[in-house]
Amino acid sequence: MARAQGARALMALAFETTYGTPPVGGFTRMPFASTSLGAEQPLLNSELLGYGRDPLAPIKDAVTADGDVVVPLDAEAFGFWLKAAFGAPTTTGAEAPYSHEFQSGSWTLPSMSIETGMPEVPRYAMYSGCVLDQITWQMQRSGLLTATARLVAQGETVGTSTSVGTPAALELKRFGHFNGSITRNGSALGNVVSAAITYANNLDRIETIRADGRIDGADPSIAALTGSIEVRFADQTLVTQAINGEACELEFAYVLPSGASFTFTVHAVYLPRPRIEISGPQGVQATFDWQAARDSTVGRMCTATLVNDVETY
């Protein structure tokens, strides 16, 4: 009897024309490290009396389909997750390399169909109506660079054979922490130990009464862009900005030797006044849990730019 193994798992993704309806074709194989995307339906204990001490059969509750997908930050496949987070990009360039610019503030977000497959069982689960609720990643000195995408799906359909055909394959050009840099108002920000970035669409699930128990949609609400920066305390620049209540522009960038790059620019970052603790003889560090807001000059909160060889998303 075959046993499912994560090493043989497959994932394919395609954007939908109609919410909740998987497209016939156009799927792309996606690299991923792990996923908790799935549907669950809890049971409700019977509250009825008069039948003795042994309980009556439980009742099925509503179906919930959601989960996280951990993906690498790479030059090509990551563009699909950026499109899910911000909407379709503005692409420039007559030939490779192409520059894809994703902007925050879109009122509508595209939905996706995602199939995860375990061919040895076999089990192929299609999750339709997937909308990205949140994406987060960290910058640090070493380790593997991954992002976590949190999804809200409409439902799950399970079959014994794939329904995506032969998905298109992308070339994996992965960014690493070694390729990362952080700038503040155009100048390199030094003494940074680690940083975290979280962009949330704060989806509102439309939980109407339906015979199939699925939701009617997931609408984006007020977005949120937050994070943290841990720095070695060497000067008063960030503390002074926090005390004055001023905003700065932070840019988180990754560049590969091939020329491919990913730049995430937060146009208006506000810093809280941190507690500066001296915990021992080692160096003093400070953590700033920052928040972003709409920049009145640029007209948006953030811009993500991906430069690669993919012609269109």
Buried (B, 14 or more C-beta within 10 A) or exposed (E): EEEEEEEEBBBBBBBBEEBBEBBEEBBBBBBBEEBEBBBEEEEEEEEEEEEEEEEEEEEEEBBBBBBBBBBBBBBBBBBBBBBBBBBBBEBEEEEEBBBBBBBBEBEEBBBBBBBBBBBEEEBBBBBBBBBBBBBBBBBBEEEEBBBBBBBBBBBBBEEEEBBBEEBEEBEEBBBBBEBBBBBBEEEEBEBBBBBBBBBBBEBEBEBEEEEEBBBBBBBBEEBBBBBBBBBEBEEEBBBEBBEEEEBBBBBBBBBBEEEBBBBBBBBBBBBEEBEEEEEEEEEEBBBBEBBBBBBEEBEBBBBBBBBBBBEEB
